[in-house]
Amino acid sequence: MKAQLIITHPGSAHFDEITAIGLILATHTDELFTIERREPVPAELDNPAVWIIDIGNRHEPEKRNFDHHQEINCPVAFVLVAKYLGLLETMSVMPWWNFKDSVDRIGPTRSSTKYHAGDYLVNQNPVESWLVARFAFEPETSLPLLKAFGTHIIDSARKLKKQIDFWKTSTRIVIAGLPAIIGETRESAGLEEFRRMDTNPPDIVISLDRRDNGWRLYRYDGTPVDFSLISDYPAISFAHKSGFMAKTKERLAIDDLIALVSKAVIGY
C-alpha cells in the first residue's frame, strides 16, 4: 500500500492543522500516511495525490490544497477539510467549532469577545497545548494520536447532531405563556446547542427522569419559573431548593403535567 503524503507548515503547530489532519486520518482508515512539515513545491500543489494543509496560499479542493491565509473571510483549514470530506454539517454542531475557526483567523482575544467566552486565558487548554507541541517536534509519531483525536471528534459530533435533531422534533408547547418542550428521553445532551440554534428557545424542558419513572422538570436561568413552589405537591418526588429543577414520582399524563408545571410559573 502506497503511503499518501500530507504537507503542512513548519514552525509552531496549531489546533487548525492538527484537527484537519485528524479528520483526514480518521476518514481514511485503510490508507497509510506520511507527513512533512515544510513549504510545498509548485509540483506538489498541482498534484492531487498530495494533501497540502494550512499552507500554500491556495484553496483548491480538487487538488487537495486546503489553505486559508490568502483570504481573511475564508474558513480555516479544518473547516475546509471537513467540507471536502462531507462532514461539515455534522462537525459544525460542535460548540467549539466556530469559536476555534475564529481564533485562528482573528485571534483569541477578539474571538473571546465575539463569542462571549470571557477572557481568552480561560480558553487555553493544556491538552491542546501538549498535542500541538508534540506534533511540532514529532509529526510522524504523532499521527496515531491525531487519528484517534479525529475519530473521537467525528463520533462526538455525530452523537451530538443526533441529539440536536431529536430535540428539533420534540413536542413544543406553551405553559403559562412560556415556551416549553417535552422530550421522551433521559439524555440532556444537545439541549444547549439546540437552544442556541433555535429562534424561540424553550424556557422549560420536560424530559424523563434519569433514575426513576417520572418526569424531570427543568427551567433555564432568567425565566420566571421556580419549581420549589411545587415541592409540596403530592406528585413531586423532589424539587431543588433553588427552583431550577424538580422531578415527579410517576409519569403523569401531559395535561396533568402542564397543569402542575404552570403552578411553578411566578405570577401565573
N, C-alpha and C positions, 0 to 999 in steps of 0.2 A: 504494500500500500504506500503510495507516494505521499509524502507529507506536504501539507499546504503551508504556505508562508504567510505570516502576519507581520507587518511592519508598523511600528508606532514610534513616536518621537523619543529622542534621548533626553537626558537630564532628569528633572523631577517628574515623578509619576503622579497621576491624579485619578480621582474617582471616575471621571469621564471615560478614559480609555480602558481602565481595568473592567468597568461594567460592560462596555461594548464588547471587549474580548471575551468576557464571561458568557455573554449571550451567544456569541458565535460558537464557543466551545460546547456549550450546553445543548445547542441545537444541531450539532454535527458530531454526534457521539461515535459514529463509525469511521471517522476520519482522523488522521494524525496531523498535528500542527507543530510547526517550529515558529519561533518568534525572534525578531531582531529589533533592537531599539536604536534607530538611526534614521538619517534622511533617505527617502526613496529616490531612486534614479528615474529619469523620464520613461525608460522602457518598462519599469515596474508599475508606474502609474497607468500605463496603457495596457497592462497585462491583467485581464480579469481573473487569472488564477492566483493573483497576489492580493491579499487584503491589506489596504492602507488605512490605518485608523488614527484619526486625530492629528494628521499631518498631511502635507502635500498641497494644501490650498485648493482642493477640488472635492466637490460632492457629485460623484458620478456613480450611482448605484450599479449601473450596468457593468462598470469596470471595477466594482468593489472598492471605490475610493470614498471614504467617509470622513471628510474634514469639514469644519465649520468656521474656521478662523478667517476665511475670506469674506464673510458676511455676518454682521452683528446679529441680524434677525434670524439667522439660520440656527436651528436647534443643534445641540451638541451631539457628539459622535454616538453616544449610547442611544439617543433618540433616533438618529438616522439609521443606525443598525437595526434597532427594534422595528422600525417601519419596513425596512428591507426584508426582514425575517417574518413579516406578517404578525408581529407581536405588539404593535403599538397600542391598539385599542385595549388589549389586556393589561399591558405593563403600565399604561398611563393612569390606571386607577390607584396605583400605589401612592400613599400620601406624600412620600418624599420625591416623587418623580419630577414634578415641575419645579420644585424648590432646588433640587440638585442641578437641573438644567440651567436655572437662573444663576446659581452660584458660579458655575463655570464661565458664564457669559458676562455677567455684570458684577460679580464679586460677592463675598459672603455678607458684608455689611449692608449693602443696598438690597440684597435678596432677603435678609432677615427683616428689614423694614417693609419691603413689598409684601411678604407673606406673614407679617405679624408674628415672626418666630422669636422675638426677643433679641437680646444681644447675640451677635454671631458666635460668641465664645461658647454659648450653651449648645451650639450645633456641632462642635468639634467632637469627633468620635475617635477614641483611642484604637479601636479595632480597625477602622478605616485607615488611620494613620499608619498602623503597623503593616497592613496589607499593601498599601501603595509603596511604602518604603521597601518592603521585601521584593515587590515586583520590580522596583527601580534597580535593585542590586542583583537580583537573581530571577530574571524574567523567565528563563526556561523551566527552572524547577518550581516556579510559581503557577505554572499552567494548571496542574491538578486542583490547586486551591481556587483558581479563577473559574474553572469548570464547575466545581462544587458550588461556588457562590452564584454563578449564573443559573444553575439548576434550581437552587434554593429560591431565588427571587422570582423566577418564572413560575414555579409551583405555588409560591405565596400569592403572586398576582392572580393566578387562575382561581385559587380558592377565594380570594377577596372579591374578585369580579362576580363569581357565582353568588356570593352572599349579597352583594350590592344589587344584582339582578333580582334576587329573592325579595329584598325589601321594596324594590320598584314595583313588584307585582302584588305586594301585600295589600290587605284591605285598608282603605283610607276612610276615616270617619271624622266627625266633629263632635267633641264632647264639651258641653257648656261653652260653646263658641271657640274652642281651641282645636287646632288641627291635631289629629291623633292617628296612630297606625296600629294595626293588630297583625302580628306575625306569629304563626303557629310553629315556632322554633325555639329551641333552648340556646341557640347561638346568638350572641350580640355582635359578632364580627360584621364589619361592613356598615354599621349604623352611622358612625361618624362620617365616613366617606359619602354615604348615601345622602345624609342631611346637607353636607357641603355642596353637593351637586344639585339638590332639589330646589325648585323655585318656591315651594311652600313647605318647608321642612316641618315635620311634626314636633309639637311641644311635648306630646305624651306618647310613649311607646309601650305597648302591651304585648308581652311575649310569654312563652311557657316558662315556668319556674324550673331552674336547672336541677334542683334537688328533690322537689316534691311534685304533687299532682295538680297544683293550682296555677294561677296566672302570676306573672311578675309585672308590676306596675312601675313605670319609671318616668320621671319628668326631667327636662333639661334646665340648667340654671337660667335664671331670668324669666321664667314662666310663672304665672300666678297659680301654682299648684303646690299643695302641702299635704302629702299623704299621711303625715302624723295626725291630721284631723279625723281620719277614719280608723285610727288604730284600735278603737274600742268596738268597732262593728263586728258582729259575730262571724262574718265571712272572712275577716282578716286574720291571718296567722302571724304576720309580722309587719310592722311599719317602722321605718328608721326615724329616729328622733329628729333628724334634720329635715325630714319630709321629702327627700328626693326619691324614695323607693318604698314599695310595700308589696306584700305577697298575699294571695288568697289561699284559703285552705283547700278549696276544690276549684275545679274548672267550671266557673259559673257560665250560664248562658249569656250571650252577648248583650241582650237588653238589660239583664240584671247587672252585668259588668259595667256597662255605660252609666247606669243609674248610680252605682257605687262610686265610680271614679269622679263623677260630676260633683259629689259631695266634698271632694278634696280640692275643688277649684275655689280659690279665695274670692269671696264676694258674689258667688253664684247663688 
